Amino acid sequence: MNKIELDLVNKLAENTYKNQRELADACGYSLGTVNTALRSLNKEGYTDGMKLSGKGTAFLQEQKPSSAIILAAGLGMRMIPINSHTPKALIEVRGERLIERIIRQLHEADIRDIYVVVGFMKESFEYLIDDFNVKLIVNRDYASKNNFHSLYLAKKYLSDSYVIPGDMWCAENPFSRYETYSWYMVSDKKTSKSAVRVNRRQELIRTEGAGNEMVGFAYLKKDACEYVKKKLAAFEKDEKKTDYFWDDALYDDEKMIVYANVVTAGEVIEIDTYEQLREIDADSSQLNTEAIATAAEALHTDTASIRDVTVLKKGMTNRSFMFTCGDHKYIMRIPGEGTQQLINRRQEAAVYDVIRDKGLSDDIVYINPDNGYKITKFIEDARNCDPMDDDDVRRCMKKLRGFHEMKLKVDHFFDIFGLIDFYESLWNGKDSVYRDYKKTKERVFELKNYIDACDKDICLTHIDAVCDNFIMTDDIRLIDWEYAGMQDPHVDLAMFCIYAMYDREHVEKLIDAYFPEGCDAGTRTKIYCYIAACGLLWSNWCEYKLQLGVEFGEYALAQFRYAKDYYRLAKERME
């Protein structure tokens, strides 16, 4: 049977139709197409007029789905600020949690073998085992790999299976007691963000223009499952494919191996953002999060006036989102995982008090020294410093030097070597992921004597003066002062270098940009020592975040290399 004939068999199993026209309307095919398909089905004995025959019924009995795999492991970063306390799959829409609605609809189709892949806030899903008799599969790499890895972990259960994103909301039940072919669901809505379009044969082919909106929901028969398993295994072995989606495994060159299942926009919705939730359920209690309520109170308005909520790129310490209120745009920061161990928010608030109205920072509208929430005005037509642009670096170093020469003071000190030990203590007794960590640490601590013997003009230092925190307009502003404290200002140069992952040539150029009058050999060696010490500091920080499920990949590895390489380079300069 071809796809059209299979669709007719499915429809005839679901309902009784008086005539071919009714059946054509239900299937979405032309009357002529339906008549041709029915003649073929009658000839082959699958139908008897407008009803299924015994042969057709027996055929359908062999087409029952065996399982469902729900992918619910991800952080759901675009769901900020809701995802700071609720995984996307547990968001309530119209009084029902998304994942509970999916499970209920699966049960209605008599599908009971259900696996849920969890990761972020995995404990929140434990109740599903008792309430719905599902099985949980834990994805420990949810922060470092895309959702192909979740399906890879569930591969042994993948056979005649539905694959379902946990953040999907379906107006009507999309599951069936019978599935006669493999399909991938797309919407009839066209979007430039899609990778596929539907051709006349109901196939999904790659496109670079506007395609059909992808839902991430599919049914895979056994043969398609075997194909996908092999592709997932290949992705798992390829470090360059950690950001792949599971549906990337459906492609055979420029075409998916499954048919398109096209639904009307609005029937099936992947709830990916705060605004999408507001659109589908404006009365959802989860729209009124603590963050949104705080923003409304700080701006003397109501929560309904906080609109156009969009996530910004996740920072290394925090999550942030942008929103509009009145005629202005704002950015709100929400502290990230484990931040309470890393940042003293009262000290941060004290720094902002000192630098206020000095033209150094973005404009602070609100800061809470207890929970770290912060609201700033959005700077229009701004960009980050490009660390590979000599003019950008020169301008930023001039701004940084000017800040240091203000010689501002606060009551707290940023202790690099003390914090190296502190971050290590947060590993809770676990060994470093680096085999030569102890030896590297001993060597870096040898540099402390040289640093302590150097002349230093201690003042308020940004500490996190990295390229992404320099906001470039006609003026330059430094943002994100949460690590700032009293220190040798030359630490800021080291921090810029290691975040930009500079090689030695670029390190030298940065030092020269900060010291246009020339830098003496001792100060230059001291900066090398700071690069080694700060590299180890942030390497230890990355190891702590890794235990929380936050992976920084190449950046983390580079920091440990700076500790080792610049220890050696600093010692060479001392000889």
C-alpha positions, 0 to 999 in steps of 0.5 A: 500500500502507498501512503494515500491508501494507508491513510484511508485504511486508518480513517476507515478504522476510526470512523464510518463514512457515508460516501467517498466525498465524506472520506475525501474531506476527512483525509484532505485528498481530492475525490478522484485520489480517494476513488483511485485508492479505494479501488486499489484497496478493494481489489487487494481485499483490504476494504469491502466498499467503504468498510475495512475487510477482515484482511484490512482489520488483520493488517491494522492489528499488526500496526500497533505502536509499542512504546513512547519516549518523551524527551524532557531532559533539557534546561529549556533556556528560552523559557526564562524566567519560568525555568529557574524553578520549573522544567518546561515539561512540568509547566501548567497550561490550562490547568494541566501539566504538559507532560501529564497531558501527553501521558494521558493522551498516550493512555487514551490510545492504549499506549502504556510503555512510556519512557521519560528521559530527564536531566535538569531538575530530574527529581521533579519528575519522580512522582510520574513513576507512581502516578502514571507508571512511567520509567525514567531514564536519566541524562547526566549530560543534558547541559553539554549535549543536545537532545539526540543524546537523550534519545540515544540513552533510550535507544533499546526501547526504540521500536515502533515508537513515538518520540515526543518533546516534553514541552508539546501541547496538543489541542486534540489527541495526536496518538493513535491505536494504529500507525501504518507508516513512519512520520515526522510532524510539521506545521502548515505554518512557514518559517525561515527557522525550519530546515525542511519543507513538504514536497508533493509526495508528502516527503520532507526535504531540506530547504534553505528558505522558508520551510514548514515549522518543525515540531520535533514529534514523530512516529517511527516504525521498526525499520526507521528505528534501526536507521535512527539508532545507527545515526545516533550512535554515530553522533555519540562518537563525534564530538563535533555533533554534540549540538545535534537534535535527535531529528537530525538522525532522520536524514538520508542525504537531503531528505528525511526517511519518513513521511510528513505528518502535516498539522494545522498551526495551533493544533500542536504547539511546542511551548518554547518561550515565556511569550508562547505560554502567554499566547496559549494561556494568558491566565497561566499562574506560572506567568507570574513568576517571582522575577516578573513580579519583581520587575513589575514592582521595581518599575511601578507597574503590573505584570501584564505590562511586562511584555516581549520577554525574550531570553538572552544568551546564557552567561557563565554565571547567570541567566538573563532575559530582556523585556519591554515596559512602556517605551523602554527595554530592560534586562533582568538577571537571574542567578544561575545554578550554584551561584549562591556559593560563588557570589556575595550579592551584598558585596556586589550591591556595595560595588554598584553603590560605589560606581553609581553615576561614574559612567562606568557601568550600565544603568542599574534600575534594581538590585536585590542583595539577597537573591541577586536579581538585577534589572538594568536599562538596555543599551541600544545600538551596542555590541561587545568588544571584539578581542581580535580587533586592535582598535576595540582592545585599545579603546577598552584598555584605555577605559579600564586604565581610567577606571583603575586610576579612579582608585575606588575602594570597597570593604572586601578583597578578591583573594585569588589563591584563597578562592582557588582553595574554596572552589576546590572545596565545593567539589565535595571531596571529589578528585579533579578531572585532571590527572595532574591537578595537584602538581599543577596547583603546587606549581601555581602556588609557587608564584604567590611569593613573586606576586606578593613581593611585587609593588601593587596599587590595590584598588577596586578591580572589576575581576571579570573585565572580559571582552563580553563585559565591555559594551561598545557604543560611542562610549564604553561601559563595563557590565557584570561587576559581581566578582569585583573587589579590592585587588591589584588592577593588573589582574583585570588584564589577565582575566581579559586574556584568558577569557579571550583565549589569547595566545602569547602574542595577543597577551603581549599586545594587550599589555602594550595597549594598557601601558602605551607608555611601556610596561616594565619587565617585572610588571609584565612577569607579574601579569604572567603569574596572574594569568596562571593563577586566574587560569587555575581559579576559573578551571576550579570554578568550571569543575564545580559548575560541571558537578551541577550539570553545566559544561563549558567545554573548550573554555574549561580546558583552556583555563587549565592549560593557562595555569600550566603554560603560564606557570612555565612562561612566568618562571622562564621570565624570572630566571 
